[in-house]
Amino acid sequence: MADSSTDLAYLIIRDGTKWSDVFRLLPGRTVTLGRSATNQIVIKDERASRQHAEIFTAEGGWVLRDLGSRNGTRVGDRKVEGDHLLQPGDVIRIAQYQLTFVVNLEEGLGRRLAEESTQGERREKGATTATGRDIHVLQPEESPAVITHRRGRTRFLDGSDEPVDAGAGSRAATLLCRIAFELAQQPDEHAVAQTALDGLFAGTDIDGGGIWLRQTEGSRSGVGSLRLVAARSELQPRYHKVTDFLARTVLSDGEAVLARNVSEDSALGSRDSQGRIQSTSVICAPIRHGDRVLGLIHTYATRDEQELSVDDLEFTLAVAENVALALANLQRQRELADNLSQKQREIVQLRERLGIESELVGTSEALQQV
């Protein structure tokens, strides 16, 4: 039986000043890192070697080994020579990528929330979060062990110069335009949610998903504060709801989550009636309007051969922002309709009072017609 230190372990992967995703390490399986697409973790940087490094279990823990890479692998500021036994909080550096090794997501979440409330003023300028706060991504002691993707806005909406595949980017942008147009035409929340789900199934490699909206603006931040507005499942009989951990993370931070290799992790994937977790990768993105989180989008894949990617997360985040706009417009329309009804009632009441209080004097034909 594996040592308890290897039972739950994760790599939180960051690309420069942008958050990427979380990869769960499974005991007995070797994970390779490098520029080649055949690696489990692909490092999209020319400074990385095709087969750069690997991580595996040995001696009751997780070991990092450099595979003779050109530019080396570092843990913190120290270059890795031979095998390095990883410790919780270690930051692995390959080219511009940083991978933080953690063993407890719950503790990591708590540490991140504490840091944001007590250390926000002393952070250096780094990646901008969705709520406008800055996160410095280069200090190991400030590395939040959280399963969130810290991209302030999706590249589809912010006019970013970040290079993307021209064909795929064009197709995604075209589909997003169509989804945004259709969302703007919907008459109610349910129709908005269903339209968003249809667009997500068309634009990402998901097998199931749901749109959740806040019930009230209360203090609760888990699944209990949400109501499921629309859901859809392709390969499974029914949709598997978002976990409380993911919901709390997204609602508390207002930022998106991509997690992979989650099929044995109940914090990231919910269990079916037989106690099994069908999801292999999961995305959870906030539906934000200004500083308010109105709800979240939860999608997942169940096929081992088709994991969700950062591109899928970008697309989901763009859809979420358009959903927020559609919901805000519906709310504005309701308020205008309520105001109009109120004004009409006031006018009727005023006319009734005027009719009672006024007496017309005269016998002319014009007055008789009044």
C-alpha positions, -999 to +999 in steps of 0.1 A: +000+000+000+013+035-009+024+058+018-003+083+028+019+111+015+014+098-020-024+091-018-034+127-026-010+150-045-014+177-071+005+199-094-008+235-097+005+245-131+012+282-140+023+296-173+041+329-167+017+354-152-013+334-161-028+305-141-032+273-159-047+241-143-044+215-117-031+180-124-037+152-099-008+128-094-018+092-091+004+067-071+022+042-094+019+063-125+049+083-139+041+118-152+063+132-179+068+169-186+081+185-218+075+203-250+063+172-269+026+167-272+031+131-260+038+142-225+011+142-198+020+178-190+029+198-221+053+228-216+045+251-244+079+269-244+108+266-268+132+267-238+118+234-226+132+201-240+108+177-257+112+152-229+122+175-200+115+159-167+094+132-150+076+128-116+071+094-100+065+077-067+095+062-048+105+058-011+070+067+001+069+101-017+069+119-050+103+122-068+112+148-095+139+138-121+154+159-148+158+140-181+189+157-193+171+188-204+189+216-222+181+244-198+176+224-166+148+220-140+147+240-108+129+236-075+128+271-060+161+286-069+181+253-068+189+233-100+178+197-098+207+173-101+196+136-100+165+128-081+147+153-059+121+142-032+093+167-035+079+184-003+045+201-001+048+237-013+078+230-036+077+251-067+091+234-098+103+258-125+106+247-162+112+276-186+084+302-178+062+275-163+058+270-125+043+239-110+035+239-073+034+206-055+007+203-029-010+174-010-041+191+005-065+212-015-087+222+014-057+236+034-045+253+003-079+270-002-079+283+034-043+296+031-051+314-001-082+332+013-062+342+044-034+356+022-058+377+002-073+393+033-040+400+051-013+403+024-031+419-005-015+453+000+021+440-001+018+419-032+038+430-062+021+436-095+016+403-113-014+385-127-047+405-124-076+385-111-112+388-122-119+411-093-091+435-101-067+422-074-030+415-082-013+382-075+025+379-075+032+345-090+069+342-084+071+338-046+068+302-033+055+313+000+026+331-017+018+302-040-019+295-033-026+258-034-060+263-051-075+246-081-083+278-099-072+292-133-062+328-126-070+344-159-087+378-153-106+378-186-108+353-214-086+361-244-117+359-266-131+391-250-101+412-240-084+418-273-053+400-261-022+398-283-016+363-270-008+339-300-035+314-307-041+289-334-057+310-362-082+283-374-093+272-339-094+308-326-115+320-356-140+291-352-143+297-315-148+335-320-175+329-346-193+305-324-191+329-294-207+356-315-236+334-324-240+323-287-239+359-275-266+369-301-288+340-291-284+347-254-296+383-259-328+370-275-339+348-246-370+357-225-360+342-191-332+327-170-340+291-180-338+299-217-305+317-212-291+288-193-302+262-218-288+283-247-255+286-229-253+248-224-261+242-260-232+265-270-208+249-246-215+214-260-209+228-294-177+246-286-159+224-260-152+187-255-176+181-226-199+152-218-221+169-191-228+203-176-250+225-156-258+262-150-262+272-114-275+306-101-274+320-067-306+318-047-300+349-027-271+373-020-265+356+014-233+347+031-233+310+020-209+301-007-213+264-014-238+243-034-265+252-008-265+288-020-272+278-056-301+265-076-297+244-108-313+262-137-304+239-166-284+206-170-275+183-198-256+149-200-246+131-232-229+099-223-243+094-188-280+089-178-279+121-157-259+152-149-235+149-119-237+181-099-208+203-089-190+194-057-193+217-027-155+223-028-155+236-064-186+257-058-171+273-027-138+280-045-154+297-075-180+316-055-155+328-030-127+338-054-148+347-085-123+329-107-124+299-129-112+263-123-098+236-145-089+203-129-077+171-146-072+135-135-101+138-110-117+104-114-107+093-078-110+127-061-144+134-044-134+171-038-134+177-076-159+152-090-192+140-075-201+103-072-229+085-089-254+062-073-228+034-072-202+056-055-181+061-086-167+093-100-173+094-137-156+127-144-120+127-157-116+165-159-138+193-148-143+231-155-161+254-131-164+291-141-181+320-124-209+340-139-197+375-130-213+409-134-191+436-121-180+426-086-209+402-081-209+365-088-244+356-100-237+318-103-214+294-120-210+271-151-200+235-143-189+212-171-170+179-172-156+152-195-159+115-187-136+101-214-100+093-206-089+100-242-105+135-242-095+157-213-106+193-211-080+219-219-072+255-212-088+264-245-120+248-232-117+268-201-112+300-220-143+293-241-163+285-210-152+317-193-163+337-224-197+321-224-201+328-187-194+365-193-221+366-220-245+347-197-239+374-171-247+401-196-279+384-207-290+379-170-283+416-163-303+426-193-332+405-181-331+420-147-330+455-162-360+447-183-379+434-153-371+466-134-382+488-162-415+468-166-421+471-128-414+508-129-437+513-159-465+493-142-461+514-110-462+547-130-493+535-148-510+527-115-501+561-101-515+578-132-548+559-129-550+568-092-543+604-099-570+606-126-595+590-102-587+616-075-590+644-101-623+631-112-637+631-077-622+665-066-630+685-098-663+699-108-668+713-142-692+743-145-710+751-178-735+737-203-716+741-236-715+712-260-677+709-255-681+705-217-709+680-222-685+658-241-659+658-213 
